[in-house]
Structure formats: structure tokens, C-alpha cells
Amino acid sequence: MKKRLITLISLLSAVTLSAQEAPGSTPLIQNVYARQTQILNGYWNYLMDQQEIGYYNYRNLPSPDGFFKDIRVDNVTTWKEYDFDSAPVMRVPGDWNTQKPELYNYEGTLWYKKKFPYRKSAGRVFLYFGAANYDTKVWVNGEKAGEHVGGFTPFNFEVTGLLREGENSVIVKVDNKRSLDAVPTVNFDWFNYGGLTRDVMLVEVPDRFIRTYRIQLEKGSDRTIAAEVRLSERKAGEKITVEIPELNVRRTASTGADGVAAFRIEASPALWSPETPKLYDVVIASETDRVADRIAFRTISTRGHQVLLNGKPVFLKGVCIHDEAPYGGGRIYSEDEAHILLKWAREMNCNFVRLAHYPHSEQMIREAERMGIMVWSEVPVYWTINWESPATFTNAKNQLSEMIERDRNRGNIIIWSVANETPHSEARDKFLSGLIAYTRAQDDTRLVSLAMERHDISENEMTVQDNLHELVDVVSFNQYVGWYVGRNDKIDRVSWKIPYGKPIIVSEYGGECIAGYRSPDKKIWSEEYQAELYAKSAKMFDERLPGLAGTTPWLLKDYRSPRRVMPNMQDGYNRKGLVSEHGQKKQAFYVMQQWYKTK
């Protein structure tokens, strides 16, 4: 076992040294919603460009005069074959698939254009995107601002020198084609919603501003707040102040040569929990900048098979959620939609959600924090990634970095997850051990895990065998006894032997059913069959899975997936939800509600 760990560490070193920082966006500005902003949401003109003629010429080489130049001609004496101003419009944020029937299954390039007024002011201006799926290139007034790869994490570009007084325009090329080297790769079990799916805004900051900060309880302490504030440039000797008025805290420190000021603050905050989700107003100020946030303080750790919240054992009564609108589908773009999904989880007596299989919106995370719901947050390293590619590793690492950077102050996030259901190999171990080590280097105050797969010892005895068990804090695994593995009667015979001595989370289980399809003799696809599967699973977990610290059944709501093609049953939906796509609660919802009430 020790030899295996040494091997993993040596593999990790090789990965880390070979990875290069992803090109494109400038470093992320944290907590943009607390900044002076100009929202660019609303209706944008769009052009579908299946062959990317707006970017490549007929020799398939990048054109210097593509759509991004938005050349003005009279189309009488001089011609062009595109026009944004007479093009149709689409709501931003929002996916293009559910807004336009002709784009429902479209995968490719869409061009967006937005005109907006701007009055120049002192300081710097950044163009911020909450997320765009997947490969995004941005121009402001015909000049390249930057590019970004990844469909679920935020990015920004400085555009101070590109803006002008009066009318401006931003043009965005978004391409959601799948790729073998991408993260996620070509095959995944959710809908590939394309477009500008989260907020777009201009963010105004001083010339020298507070770029990021981390204010959380120090690891292992419930009385020492560790704070780190980073300026936008390396400047030594600048005074930084952190205030928490309700705790009578006001501390000042000076930045070092790296532009970072560090604090250790002794205080006695009321600790955040699902029962009392306490948030404190926090103000961070430099000599030129000021930003406010609301921050929760709590501790999270493990002891043997237990997960400890604020030093006390907690059973993680969870459910998996996709970032899809509660009614009908489409990518979530509002706080109200996030609230509906989380409210359903709360009604089921959940204190925990697994936000699968990629980073969800900042609004979702913050709403869960306000509601007292713990969070598992994950990057889309899903199924069969190209483990051999350094570029794929860099992409995954960049998405992981952007997820952590955005949400590192959200006290309700207790687990960072680096992968889901990945096939075992030496290359995979090397790739994921690199992500785990990077996660710990960025944030050592939270637990780290990944969703592993179950293995069979014999027909009815099951286990988890994964080389990465040594590197994670929680052993999490997906299992589908009663659906993909036998029928419901098999659940009665199954026992588990997991020898790792760590907390166990069953991160997925369940089966599909059609809301409203009733079958007294419990045929598959019926509500009765799904409800029985959940009732038998609960009994199995209680009686035959020692070390269980929580579950997140798959999943809260039926969601779109092109992998689900059974006519009159799935019709393009994964039907494993405990709630239908129309908001109808299935029988299994109430089975879980009752079981969680006893935990």
C-alpha cells in the first residue's frame, strides 16, 4: 500500500511539472456582484455559423476580417454576407437550445452581438462572463479581448483600453462542439446546452484593486479566522483592513512583495450549520478599493467513518442536482429557479446537495448557503477523459482553479470533487492525483473526494477498489443495484465490505420511472418500482453498509439527455428524478423524505 502511494506521488510530480497554465482569460475577479457593474444581460443579436465562415476563410485559415470586425458596408457598392443588426435576437443569459426550436439539437458555433453605451471613468474595466459553453472568443469594438475554454466556470478580460465613450459593441463566438480532448469529453449523460448561459457584465474597479480574498476559519480551529487578501498587482507595504462588525473585528496588515496581506484573527463566531445558517457581513478594504461579502464560518473534518461539522457527527442527507431549470428544462439562469430546486431538496429533509457534474452558478451556491444546505461541488472530469493528454489535464486544472477561486469563501461547500465514474488505469491515477494535490494546495480547509465505482467481490458482496482511496478524505461511490445491477429483489441480498476506514458516501443510486405511471405489481418504469427500490436501498444502507456517512441519490429532477432515447418512456429525458420535469413529486420522493426524517 505504501509503495502504491509513493508511485502515485511520483506520477503526480510528473503531471504537475508538465502542466502549463491555460491561456486566455486574465485572473478571475472574485465576488463581482459586490462591484460597480453594468449588466449586459438582455437580448443579443445572434447568427448561426455551422461551418464557422465568420472565423475561417475558404482555406480553413483564420480570417483577419471575420464576423468579429462587423464591417459596415452598404451592400450595394460593397457587399458582405452577414449582418448582426438585422439578425434575430436571443436572451442572455440562456442556452440557445430551448429558446429557438431550430437550435434544439445544434452543436457548433453561434455568434452573439450586443451594443451598449459606456461613459469612461477612472480605473479599470473588465468584461465578465459567469459561464459560456464551451469554447469562447470575445471581441470589443472589433478588437480581440480574449478567449476561454470550459463550459461552467467564470472568466473575465480587461477591456479598459478597448472601450470608447458612447456606443460600444461586444461580439462573442461560442462553440459547444464536443471533443475527445475536452473536459467533459464527447460522451456525457446530460444535455449539451450551448451559449452564454450565465450573467455577462462590465465590472469597474480602481487601477489597483482587491482581486481575491480568502476569509475562513483556520484548519482545525473554530476560533481563529485566517484571511488572505491579494491585490491586482505585486505591491509591498499597502495597508489592508478586514472588518467583521458583528464580531467587533477590525484588523489591518500590510502586503508583502507579492501583493498579499495575511491575517490570523482570534474571534468567536457563531458557526454555520443547516439548523442555523449564520452569515456575517465582512468588509475588505485597501488604500484604493473596498469590497463587501457575507461569509459563513464553520469547520469540516472527518474522524474514522464520521464526517464532522463543527466538531460534531453529521449524516449527509443529500440529493444530486443538475443545473437545469425546474420546469421543462434549459440551463438555469436565475436565482428564483435555483431556489425552487433547493426548496424541493429541503422539503425532502436534505441538508446536503451534490451539484453534479460541473460547477453550478454562483447564485445556486449562495442560495444554498442562505438556506442552510451543505454542498459537494465538482468539475466535469467525467467517464473516459483523455488521461494521456497534458492539454486535457491543464484544461481540467483550470476549471478546478476557477471553481475554487470563485467559491472559496462559501462556507456551505464542504467537499471539492475532482471526477465521476472514471475507468481505472495508471494514466487516470496520475491525472486525478494531480488534481487532488492541486485542490489541497489551493484549499486545505475542505474535504476532497471523487465519485468512484462499485466492484463485486461475489454475486451478493460488493466493495470499492480504487487506488485513489489513500488520497481522498471521503470514499464516495456510485451504485445502481436494482436498476443496472439486478432487480429490486437483489437489494435484499447485497452486503458491502469497504475496508478503507473513512467516511462513506453513496454518491449515486436509483432507477428510472415515469411520473404518473402506476403499477400495483411494481413493473419497472413505474412509480411503485422506483419507490420500492429506494425503500429497500434505505434498509440495505442501515443494516449492511457500515461506515455510511451520507447519500446523494440520483437525482432530484428528471433532466434532458440525448443518451435517453426510449420512445414513450424517456423521450430524451433521464427519468431517474424524484421529481418530474413538470414539478410532480414521485412516490420515491416521499420514501426519501421519511427515511431522512429518521437520520
Summary of the structure (lengths in Angstrom):
residues: 599
radius of gyration: 24.7
end to end distance: 34.6
largest distance: 81.1
contacts: 2041
relative contact order: 0.11
helix: 21%
strand: 32%
